[in-house]
């Protein structure tokens, strides 16, 4: 019994900071229109693939950073897109579909539309759209929390205090 308690304590202590109670509130594409009707916010779309180790690294580090998570949850609608999902997704007035490229291979058109740059698709790709859904930024590869905090159109994220570029804060 004592061994089990010690093991549980070690597991608890080894959890990354911010992992306890702090996680990005991912919005499903199906619910985005309703959310935007309630409140306009910029979008952060994380394009990933299940087999991508850098995608997993970004999910387990960047998206567990306490200050970043608080800012994302306050100022953005965050969407996660599996590049190989087979379900149709309606986004910006268009329906995007899965495109098979072989027996067990393929990609989703929306993932390609968001992640393609100079003819190449890179995973992970993090895309930021403005409140009026215009592209603002596209970050290719694994972005660390400190980098993303600097790149996002929200500043002063230290200690969980987010401030919008227009001077407003929460």
C-alpha positions as CSV (number, residue, x, y, z in Angstrom):
1,X,0.0,0.0,0.0
2,X,2.8,2.4,0.9
3,X,4.5,1.6,-2.4
4,X,1.4,2.5,-4.3
5,X,1.1,5.7,-2.5
6,X,4.7,6.6,-3.2
7,X,4.3,5.7,-6.9
8,X,1.2,7.9,-7.2
9,X,3.0,10.7,-5.5
10,X,5.9,10.4,-7.9
11,X,3.5,10.4,-10.9
12,X,1.7,13.4,-9.5
13,X,5.0,15.3,-8.9
14,X,6.3,14.5,-12.4
15,X,3.3,16.0,-14.2
16,X,4.3,19.0,-16.3
17,X,3.5,22.4,-14.7
18,X,0.2,23.6,-16.0
19,X,-1.1,20.2,-16.8
20,X,-3.2,20.1,-13.6
21,X,-6.4,21.9,-14.4
22,X,-5.0,23.9,-17.3
23,X,-5.8,22.7,-20.8
24,X,-6.7,24.4,-24.0
25,X,-10.5,24.5,-24.6
26,X,-10.6,23.0,-28.1
27,X,-13.7,24.0,-30.1
28,X,-15.1,21.5,-32.6
29,X,-15.5,22.9,-36.2
30,X,-19.2,21.9,-35.9
31,X,-19.7,24.4,-33.1
32,X,-17.6,27.2,-34.4
33,X,-20.4,29.1,-36.1
34,X,-22.5,29.1,-32.9
35,X,-19.5,30.3,-30.9
36,X,-18.8,33.1,-33.3
37,X,-22.4,34.2,-33.2
38,X,-22.1,34.6,-29.4
39,X,-18.6,36.3,-29.4
40,X,-16.2,37.2,-32.2
41,X,-12.7,36.1,-31.4
42,X,-9.6,35.2,-33.5
43,X,-9.0,31.5,-34.3
44,X,-6.0,29.4,-33.6
45,X,-6.1,26.2,-35.7
46,X,-3.6,23.5,-34.8
47,X,-3.1,21.2,-37.8
48,X,-1.7,17.8,-36.8
49,X,-1.4,14.2,-37.6
50,X,-1.5,11.2,-35.3
51,X,1.8,9.8,-36.5
52,X,3.6,13.2,-36.1
53,X,6.0,13.2,-33.1
54,X,6.5,17.0,-33.3
55,X,2.7,17.4,-33.2
56,X,2.6,15.3,-30.0
57,X,5.4,17.3,-28.5
58,X,3.6,20.6,-29.1
59,X,0.4,19.2,-27.6
60,X,2.3,17.9,-24.5
61,X,4.4,21.0,-23.9
62,X,3.3,24.1,-25.7
63,X,-0.4,23.6,-25.1
64,X,0.1,22.9,-21.4
65,X,1.9,26.2,-20.6
66,X,-0.2,27.9,-18.0
67,X,0.1,31.5,-19.3
68,X,-0.4,30.5,-22.9
69,X,-3.4,28.3,-22.1
70,X,-5.0,31.1,-20.1
71,X,-4.5,33.5,-23.0
72,X,-5.7,31.1,-25.7
73,X,-8.8,30.2,-23.7
74,X,-9.6,33.9,-23.1
75,X,-8.8,35.5,-26.4
76,X,-9.1,32.7,-29.1
77,X,-11.3,29.9,-30.3
78,X,-8.9,27.1,-30.6
79,X,-9.5,24.3,-33.1
80,X,-7.5,21.1,-33.5
81,X,-7.6,19.5,-37.0
82,X,-6.4,15.9,-37.6
83,X,-5.0,16.0,-41.1
84,X,-6.2,12.5,-41.8
85,X,-9.8,12.8,-40.5
86,X,-12.3,11.2,-42.9
87,X,-15.3,13.4,-41.8
88,X,-16.5,16.3,-43.9
89,X,-15.9,19.7,-42.3
90,X,-17.8,22.9,-43.2
91,X,-15.6,26.0,-42.8
92,X,-15.8,29.5,-44.2
93,X,-18.8,28.5,-46.4
94,X,-17.1,25.5,-48.0
95,X,-17.2,21.8,-47.3
96,X,-13.8,20.1,-47.1
97,X,-13.4,16.4,-47.5
98,X,-10.9,13.6,-47.1
99,X,-8.9,12.8,-50.2
100,X,-7.6,9.2,-50.4
101,X,-4.1,9.0,-52.1
102,X,-3.6,5.3,-51.7
103,X,-4.9,2.1,-50.1
104,X,-4.4,3.4,-46.5
105,X,-3.3,6.9,-47.1
106,X,-4.8,10.3,-47.7
107,X,-5.3,13.8,-46.4
108,X,-8.0,16.2,-45.5
109,X,-8.6,19.1,-47.9
110,X,-8.9,21.6,-45.0
111,X,-5.5,20.5,-43.6
112,X,-3.9,21.0,-46.9
113,X,-5.6,24.4,-47.4
114,X,-4.4,25.6,-44.0
115,X,-0.9,23.9,-43.9
116,X,0.3,24.2,-47.5
117,X,2.9,26.8,-48.2
118,X,5.2,27.0,-51.2
119,X,3.8,23.7,-52.4
120,X,4.6,21.8,-49.2
121,X,2.5,20.7,-46.2
122,X,4.2,20.6,-42.9
123,X,3.1,19.1,-39.6
124,X,2.4,20.5,-37.2
125,X,1.2,23.8,-38.6
126,X,-0.4,26.4,-36.3
127,X,-2.6,29.0,-38.1
128,X,-4.0,32.2,-36.7
129,X,-7.1,33.9,-38.3
130,X,-8.4,37.3,-37.3
131,X,-11.8,37.9,-35.8
132,X,-13.1,38.4,-39.3
133,X,-11.5,35.1,-40.3
134,X,-8.6,36.5,-42.4
135,X,-5.3,34.7,-42.2
136,X,-2.8,36.5,-39.9
137,X,0.0,34.0,-39.2
138,X,1.1,30.5,-40.1
139,X,3.7,28.8,-38.0
140,X,5.3,25.6,-39.5
141,X,6.8,23.0,-37.2
142,X,6.7,22.6,-33.5
143,X,6.3,26.0,-31.8
144,X,7.4,26.2,-28.2
145,X,5.2,28.0,-25.7
146,X,7.6,31.0,-25.3
147,X,7.8,31.5,-29.1
148,X,4.0,31.2,-29.5
149,X,3.4,33.7,-26.7
150,X,5.6,36.2,-28.5
151,X,4.1,35.5,-31.9
152,X,0.4,35.7,-31.0
153,X,-1.4,39.0,-31.2
154,X,-1.8,39.0,-27.4
155,X,1.1,40.3,-25.3
156,X,2.2,40.4,-21.7
157,X,1.3,36.8,-20.9
158,X,3.6,36.4,-18.0
159,X,1.9,35.3,-14.8
160,X,-1.3,34.6,-16.7
161,X,-2.1,38.2,-17.4
162,X,-3.1,38.5,-21.0
163,X,-3.3,41.9,-22.7
164,X,-4.6,42.5,-26.2
165,X,-2.6,44.7,-28.6
166,X,-5.3,47.4,-28.3
167,X,-4.5,47.7,-24.6
168,X,-7.4,45.8,-23.3
169,X,-6.8,43.0,-20.8
170,X,-8.7,40.4,-18.8
